[in-house]
Every structure is written in C-alpha cells, then in structure tokens.
Amino acid sequence: MKMNETSYKVFCLVARYLNNAPCAINKELIDMVTGGDKDSEERAFSALLAELLGVDSTRSQEEKQMFREYFLPMVKKLNPEEYEANAYLKAIPFKEGKIGAWEIKLDKYSAYEGFVYDNPTVYFDGKVVPRIGFFDREYSYPAIYENGREWMLITPNEIRTMASPVSRAKGRVLTFGLGLGYYAFSVSEKSEVETVTIVERDGNAIELFKEIILPYVKNKNKINIVKSDAFEYMESGKTRDFDTIFVDLWHDPSDGVELYKKAKSYERMNPEACYDYWIEDSIKLYL
C-alpha cells in the first residue's frame, strides 16, 4: 500500500529529525513542558517534536489534525528495563572487539533521544504513522560494524520487529543473514524448533558469532552455520528441506527493496514453508 501525501510529508520530517537532530529534545525541555510530571512526558515529547519540525497545532486546522493523527500516536515512552531483561541480552556478555572487517561495540541512546522502535502503523486508507520511542535515561545496546559502517544493532527496534517472525518459527528453521545472531538465538529457545540453519557469506561475521555469541547459546546443538551466498543457496533448491524461512539481508528499507523482491521470487522453491522477511511491512511501503 502506498502512503498518502500527509504520511509522506510526516515521514520526511521525521527522517530529517532522526538523521540530523535525534538528541534535540532533552530532559530540560521535557521538564519545562511537564513541570516534572513523568506521566505527561509522551505528550510533551510529541509537542516538542512537532514544534521542532515546524508543525504548529495552534496555527491551522490542517496542522492541528496532523498533530492529533500523527504526532500523538507516533511517540511512545519505553521502559528500558523491559529490553534489558530480554533473554538474548541477558545471556550474552558483550565485550567490544574486532575480527577482520567486523567490530563489536556498545552504543547508546541518550535520555530522551528519539529513535524508531517498531514497524510503522499502516491504515487501510494510506495513512502510515511512524513509531518513535525514547527512554528517560541512557540505554546501551550492542552493535556490529563492517569497515566502520553500522550493520546490525540489537535495539528495541530489532527486538520488536523480530518478535512476530520469532513467534511463528517452528520445525526446521532456515535464516539468511547472521548479524548478531538475535533471530537464531531466539528461535533456538523454542521447543517447537528442531534445528536452526544460518546462511551467511562473510567468514569474519561467522567467526565473530562463534567467538562472542555461540558459547552462550543454551541450545547451540540446534544451530548449524553454512558459509554461502544467500541467493546461490536459494537457487540450489536446498530450501525445500525447511519448514520456516526467515530472510534478513538488508540494513533498512532503503537498501532492502530489490533484495526483498529477489528473495520473494524463490518462494516457489518451497511453497509449503512459512516465510518471514525482516521489516517486511516497512519495505512494502517502498514497492
């Protein structure tokens, strides 16, 4: 579904904020609006974000409606303890290190820094609302970089956008793309999952996973890693051996559209399998 004109405008405004000034809203500004009332921080953040992006809900009916229909439902104050209690994050004692072109780091969100925390909410009429979250304190998360380029993060966004694919996984699971192994770890925890086969073409990424992540995976006996190009593996027909297939080969929707369409074309090789694609709902907005 194509987003409507207002949604496109809001997405452009929010992208500008996220790319250029995600820390523009801080505790001082929030306290100025709320008077220290923690229960009103979400609305205060929405109002400050709208003002920052030039949307004045007191100026015109159109902007008042935009604030009400987009900015208010867009923003959510998240509980950092909910994510810090995640089984994967509790199990893996992340330490910064480097293997070849890959580097593990601990990045952070500052208090009241805005970030995407889930897939957008899509309505039947073309209305699409991005989902921006914030914490009221600093929050650290593991990240992997390739040659200095951010590749894979375990942030609230990754945790939430993988929740549905993880919940549907069963039987013999195949996943394309390793990253930090969050999906593989999570599905290996499920009793209804028999095996987890990971297809990854980069040997350094595999070695990094084996050294830093795999030793702490309780059900590591379920996991098998295949060093191969994803599309060569799909073309080989080996996907017929699996019940669940998950594809995570892109960094974000901007580089995911063509890879997504190509991967979808290989569903014909195993039409009986359950297929999932990371951030599929977001990618579909760009088709």
C-alpha positions as CSV (number, residue, x, y, z in Angstrom):
1,M,0.0,0.0,0.0
2,K,1.3,3.5,-0.9
3,M,1.2,6.0,1.8
4,N,-0.9,9.1,1.4
5,E,0.5,12.6,0.9
6,T,0.3,13.7,4.5
7,S,2.0,10.5,5.7
8,Y,4.8,11.0,3.2
9,K,5.3,14.6,4.5
10,V,5.4,13.3,8.1
11,F,7.9,10.6,7.2
12,C,10.2,13.1,5.5
13,L,10.0,15.4,8.6
14,V,10.7,12.6,11.0
15,A,13.6,11.3,8.8
16,R,15.1,14.8,8.9
17,Y,14.9,14.8,12.7
18,L,16.4,11.3,13.1
19,N,19.2,11.9,10.7
20,N,20.1,15.4,11.9
21,A,19.0,16.1,15.5
22,P,17.7,13.0,17.4
23,C,19.0,14.4,20.6
24,A,17.4,17.9,20.2
25,I,14.8,17.0,22.8
26,N,16.3,16.7,26.3
27,K,15.3,16.5,29.9
28,E,15.4,20.2,30.4
29,L,12.9,20.8,27.6
30,I,10.7,17.9,28.8
31,D,10.7,19.3,32.4
32,M,9.9,22.8,31.1
33,V,6.8,21.4,29.4
34,T,5.7,18.9,32.1
35,G,6.8,20.6,35.2
36,G,8.4,17.3,36.2
37,D,5.3,15.2,35.7
38,K,6.5,11.9,34.4
39,D,3.1,10.8,33.3
40,S,2.8,13.6,30.7
41,E,6.2,13.0,29.1
42,E,4.9,11.3,26.0
43,R,2.6,14.2,25.1
44,A,5.3,16.7,25.9
45,F,7.7,14.8,23.6
46,S,5.1,14.8,20.8
47,A,4.5,18.5,21.2
48,L,8.2,19.3,21.2
49,L,8.9,17.1,18.2
50,A,6.1,18.7,16.2
51,E,7.4,22.2,17.1
52,L,10.9,21.1,16.2
53,L,9.7,20.0,12.8
54,G,7.7,23.2,12.1
55,V,4.2,21.8,12.8
56,D,2.2,24.3,14.9
57,S,-1.0,22.7,16.1
58,T,-2.4,26.2,17.1
59,R,-1.8,27.8,13.6
60,S,-4.2,25.9,11.3
61,Q,-6.7,23.2,11.3
62,E,-4.5,21.1,9.0
63,E,-1.6,21.2,11.3
64,K,-3.8,20.6,14.3
65,Q,-5.1,17.5,12.6
66,M,-1.6,16.4,11.7
67,F,-0.5,16.7,15.3
68,R,-3.5,14.8,16.6
69,E,-3.5,12.0,14.0
70,Y,0.3,11.5,13.6
71,F,2.4,13.0,16.3
72,L,0.4,11.9,19.3
73,P,0.1,8.2,18.3
74,M,3.7,8.3,16.9
75,V,5.6,8.8,20.2
76,K,6.0,6.2,23.0
77,K,8.0,6.4,26.2
78,L,9.7,3.0,26.5
79,N,10.7,1.1,29.7
80,P,14.5,0.4,29.4
81,E,14.2,-2.4,32.0
82,E,11.8,-4.3,29.7
83,Y,14.5,-4.5,27.0
84,E,17.4,-5.1,29.4
85,A,15.5,-8.1,30.6
86,N,15.5,-9.6,27.1
87,A,16.8,-13.2,27.2
88,Y,19.4,-12.7,24.5
89,L,20.8,-9.5,26.0
90,K,20.9,-11.2,29.5
91,A,22.7,-14.3,28.1
92,I,25.4,-12.6,26.0
93,P,28.2,-10.7,28.0
94,F,29.0,-8.4,25.2
95,K,32.6,-7.1,25.1
96,E,34.0,-4.8,22.5
97,G,36.3,-6.4,20.0
98,K,37.2,-6.7,16.3
99,I,37.6,-9.6,13.8
100,G,38.7,-8.7,10.3
101,A,36.3,-6.1,8.9
102,W,33.8,-6.6,11.7
103,E,33.8,-4.8,15.0
104,I,31.5,-5.2,18.1
105,K,30.8,-2.0,20.0
106,L,28.4,-0.9,22.8
107,D,26.5,2.1,21.5
108,K,23.9,4.1,23.4
109,Y,20.8,6.2,23.3
110,S,20.9,9.3,25.4
111,A,18.0,10.1,27.7
112,Y,15.1,11.5,25.5
113,E,16.9,10.7,22.3
114,G,14.3,9.7,19.7
115,F,14.6,6.5,17.6
116,V,12.5,4.2,15.5
117,Y,11.2,1.4,17.8
118,D,8.9,-0.7,15.6
119,N,7.4,-1.0,12.2
120,P,5.1,1.8,11.2
121,T,1.4,1.6,11.8
122,V,-0.4,1.1,8.5
123,Y,-4.0,2.0,8.0
124,F,-6.3,0.9,5.1
125,D,-6.6,4.4,3.6
126,G,-2.9,5.0,3.0
127,K,-2.3,6.6,6.4
128,V,1.0,5.4,7.8
129,V,2.3,6.6,11.2
130,P,6.0,6.1,12.1
131,R,6.8,4.8,15.6
132,I,9.3,6.9,17.6
133,G,10.4,5.9,21.1
134,F,12.5,7.4,23.8
135,F,13.9,6.4,27.2
136,D,14.1,8.7,30.2
137,R,17.6,7.5,30.9
138,E,20.7,6.4,29.0
139,Y,20.3,3.0,27.4
140,S,23.2,0.9,26.0
141,Y,22.9,-1.8,23.2
142,P,25.3,-4.0,21.2
143,A,26.2,-3.1,17.6
144,I,28.2,-4.6,14.9
145,Y,30.1,-2.5,12.3
146,E,31.6,-3.6,9.0
147,N,34.5,-1.5,7.9
148,G,33.2,1.3,10.1
149,R,29.6,1.1,8.7
150,E,26.8,0.2,11.1
151,W,25.3,-3.1,10.1
152,M,23.5,-4.8,12.9
153,L,22.1,-3.5,16.1
154,I,20.2,-5.1,18.9
155,T,18.0,-2.2,19.8
156,P,14.3,-2.1,20.8
157,N,13.5,-1.8,17.1
158,E,15.3,-5.1,16.2
159,I,13.7,-6.8,19.2
160,R,10.2,-5.7,18.4
161,T,10.4,-6.2,14.6
162,M,11.6,-9.7,15.0
163,A,9.0,-10.7,17.6
164,S,6.4,-11.9,15.1
165,P,8.8,-13.9,12.9
166,V,10.2,-15.5,16.0
167,S,6.8,-16.4,17.3
168,R,5.9,-18.1,14.0
169,A,9.1,-20.2,13.8
170,K,8.7,-24.0,14.1
171,G,10.3,-27.2,12.9
172,R,13.4,-26.9,10.8
173,V,14.3,-23.2,10.5
174,L,16.4,-21.6,7.9
175,T,17.6,-18.0,8.2
176,F,19.5,-15.9,5.7
177,G,21.8,-13.4,7.3
178,L,23.6,-13.8,10.6
179,G,24.1,-10.3,12.1
180,L,24.5,-10.7,15.8
181,G,22.5,-13.9,15.8
182,Y,19.5,-12.5,17.6
183,Y,16.9,-14.4,15.5
184,A,18.9,-17.7,15.6
185,F,19.3,-17.4,19.4
186,S,15.6,-16.6,19.9
187,V,14.1,-19.4,17.8
188,S,16.6,-21.9,19.2
189,E,15.0,-21.3,22.6
190,K,11.6,-22.6,21.3
191,S,10.7,-26.2,22.0
192,E,8.8,-26.4,18.7
193,V,12.0,-25.6,16.7
194,E,14.1,-28.6,15.9
195,T,17.1,-27.1,14.1
196,V,18.3,-23.6,13.0
197,T,20.4,-23.3,9.9
198,I,22.1,-20.0,9.3
199,V,23.3,-19.0,5.8
200,E,26.0,-16.3,5.9
201,R,28.5,-15.5,3.2
202,D,31.0,-13.5,5.3
203,G,33.6,-15.7,7.1
204,N,34.5,-12.9,9.5
205,A,30.9,-12.5,10.6
206,I,30.7,-16.2,11.2
207,E,33.9,-16.3,13.3
208,L,32.8,-13.3,15.3
209,F,29.5,-15.1,16.1
210,K,31.2,-18.3,17.0
211,E,33.6,-16.5,19.3
212,I,31.4,-13.9,21.0
213,I,27.8,-15.3,20.8
214,L,27.6,-19.0,20.3
215,P,29.3,-20.1,23.5
216,Y,26.4,-18.5,25.4
217,V,23.6,-20.1,23.3
218,K,21.9,-22.7,25.5
219,N,20.7,-24.7,22.6
220,K,23.8,-24.4,20.4
221,N,23.3,-28.0,19.4
222,K,20.4,-26.9,17.3
223,I,22.4,-24.4,15.3
224,N,24.3,-25.1,12.0
225,I,26.1,-22.4,10.1
226,V,26.6,-22.6,6.3
227,K,29.0,-20.2,4.6
228,S,27.3,-19.4,1.3
229,D,25.8,-16.6,-0.7
230,A,22.1,-16.4,0.1
231,F,20.8,-16.4,-3.4
232,E,23.1,-19.2,-4.5
233,Y,21.7,-21.2,-1.7
234,M,18.2,-20.4,-2.7
235,E,18.9,-21.3,-6.3
236,S,20.3,-24.7,-5.2
237,G,16.9,-25.8,-4.1
238,K,18.1,-26.7,-0.6
239,T,15.3,-24.5,0.9
240,R,13.0,-27.5,0.3
241,D,14.4,-29.1,3.5
242,F,12.9,-26.4,5.8
243,D,9.6,-25.6,7.5
244,T,10.3,-21.9,8.4
245,I,12.4,-19.5,6.3
246,F,13.5,-16.1,7.6
247,V,15.3,-13.5,5.4
248,D,17.3,-10.7,6.9
249,L,19.8,-9.4,4.2
250,W,19.3,-5.7,4.4
251,H,20.2,-2.8,6.6
252,D,17.0,-0.8,6.3
253,P,14.1,-0.3,3.7
254,S,16.3,1.9,1.5
255,D,18.6,-1.0,0.6
256,G,16.0,-3.8,1.1
257,V,13.5,-3.4,-1.7
258,E,15.4,-5.2,-4.5
259,L,16.8,-7.8,-2.2
260,Y,13.3,-8.4,-0.8
261,K,11.8,-8.8,-4.3
262,K,14.5,-11.2,-5.4
263,A,14.2,-13.3,-2.2
264,K,10.4,-13.5,-2.6
265,S,10.8,-14.9,-6.1
266,Y,12.4,-18.0,-4.6
267,E,9.4,-18.9,-2.5
268,R,8.4,-21.1,-5.4
269,M,11.2,-23.5,-4.4
270,N,9.3,-24.4,-1.2
271,P,5.7,-23.1,-1.3
272,E,4.8,-25.1,1.8
273,A,7.2,-23.2,4.1
274,C,6.3,-20.3,6.3
275,Y,8.3,-17.3,5.0
276,D,9.1,-14.2,7.0
277,Y,11.1,-11.1,6.0
278,W,12.6,-8.6,8.4
279,I,10.8,-5.3,8.4
280,E,8.6,-6.5,5.6
281,D,5.8,-4.0,6.4
282,S,8.2,-1.1,6.1
283,I,9.7,-2.4,2.8
284,K,6.3,-2.8,1.2
285,L,5.8,0.9,1.6
286,Y,8.6,1.5,-0.9
287,L,7.3,-1.0,-3.6
